[in-house]
Amino acid sequence: MRYLRAKKSLTLIIVAAALSASVTAALAFDLGGLLKVVGIGYIVSEYGGEMDKAINKALDEREAKAMGATKVVPIISIGQGLFIGAAQVVGVPKDVKTVQAVTQIETRFDEVRGTLLVPVSTRKPQSRDQIKSVPNVGVSAVIDIKASKL
């Protein structure tokens, strides 16, 4: 039990430090050991609320407060179904409640490469054709969880 409290406290300290050092809302965590055991999905479900509060505080301090409801959800790679990070979504409260994940889609437009982030109401989208975005919700922050020690 103490171990979990210590990990939780450490995570909060890392989040606070990352937010205070960052001018943008993109965060980076190096939680290699914890990722080996429980994975990104667990981290987001366990600490998403705290990450959400920290992001909101950082945005508010920079006079960029998110308007509407917010929540942190995992980012899923299409096709593989792998959790590859986390994102904060923002929008109409009833619609934000239905968001289960953000899908990441890599695409090309001639010589330009792009990454699309789409809030969805499932954690298991199998293909681009099955993606149905949640209306009135957008992505306000990306949390890059480094898995370099996996």
Buried (B, 14 or more C-beta within 10 A) or exposed (E): EEEEEEBEEEBBEBBBEBBEEEEEBEBBBBBEEBBEEBBBBBBBBBBBEBBBBBBBBBBEEEEEEBEBBBBBBBBBBBEEEBBBBBBBBBBEEEBBBEBBBBBBBEEEEEEEEEEBBBBBBBBEBEEEEEBEBBEBBBBBBBBBBEBEEE
